[in-house]
Amino acid sequence: MDRRDFLKTLGATGAFASVPGFARAAGLIVPKAKGLKITGTFLDEISHDIPHQNWGEKEWDADFGHMKAIGIDTVIMIRCGHRKFITYPSEYLMKTRGCYKPSVDLMDLFLRLAEKHGMSFYFGLYDPHADFPTYAEVNMAVVEEVWKMYGKYPAFKGWYVSSELSRKKPGCIESIARMGRQCKEVSGGLTTFISPYIDGTKAVEAFKGILGKQSGVSVGQHEQEWSEIMDGIRGTIDVCAFQDGHVDYSELSEFLEVNKKLCAKYGMRCWTNVESFDRDMPIKYLPIKFDKLRMKLEAAADAGLEKAITFEFSHFMSPQSVYSAAGNLYNRYREYFGI
């Protein structure tokens, strides 16, 4: 018997398991299900840095089914519009901002599918790509219009004040508080939330080729600035879900613990926005490596955070994403949690 035949025989009989240097194919070698499960996702159909998938109702219905299968119970429209593209036929935005009329009313579609699949829907405000006072002023009318058009839908459960803040900027506290108050007053007190980011070493512009910067905000400075911000918006914002992808994995636990402490101090619920795309790759943006996602979910669980949402399922975790790696991530996620 030559060497090749000998190796075939070992493989057929399972003898490799007893040969030094060889091992059977194995599952995870880390404890399963130690992380915080993802139970919410953004819906990013008005994007500026990831591709459109051009789905119709059939594809969206199937995707909501994939979400439901892993326990997602909350969907958040990340923004109802960005500059001139919008998700619903807003007479106000088309008239005052020159926005284009969409071919499909995605607000109606998402609200119907959320109800069908037993999910809560959160509405993300319009992004005029302007300063904070302008953002607030435009959205005062948007919130009124949207509630009149869609407030009757049973799945409409809250509001996402979509301006992504990191450091204290001129007008930010007053504008966020104003928008949170407006959302609550119009809808009879529905939940409001924000999803800021941490100004860490990976906090660089999406359209630049660099992946990081030499230094980021310290934990102490982050705590100091956000203490002031949260003090100014308390009572108008109910939930804060910091994005988790802008700091190194070795720093994340400390930031998560500070975020939880801040939320408790100022009467907010503390979620985490677990990014399911990879900020460490030269191509922006691709599905994240499973171990990176796992480590972030485990850090969130260790910090005792209430809920994990992700940006975002449909592109980076869905079996029907334009990225085939997203379906693989979905499978690895299900294996890890035994779903």
Secondary structure, DSSP 8 states (H G I E B T S, - for coil): --HHHHHHHHHHHTGGGGSTT-------SS-TT-S--EEEEEE-SS-SSS------HHHHHHHHHHHHHTT--EEEES-SEETTEESS--HHHHHHS--B--SS-HHHHHHHHHHHTT-EEEEE--B-SS-HHHHHHHHHHHHHHHHHHHTT-TTEEEEE------S--TTHHHHHHHHHHHHHHHHTS-EEEE------TT---TTSS----S----HHHHHHHHHHHHHHHBTTB-EEEEE-SSS-HHHHHHHHHHHHHHHHHTT-EEEEEEE-EESSSSSS-EE--HHHHHHHHHHHHHHT-SEEEEE-HHHHT-TTSSSHHHHHHHHHHHHHHT-
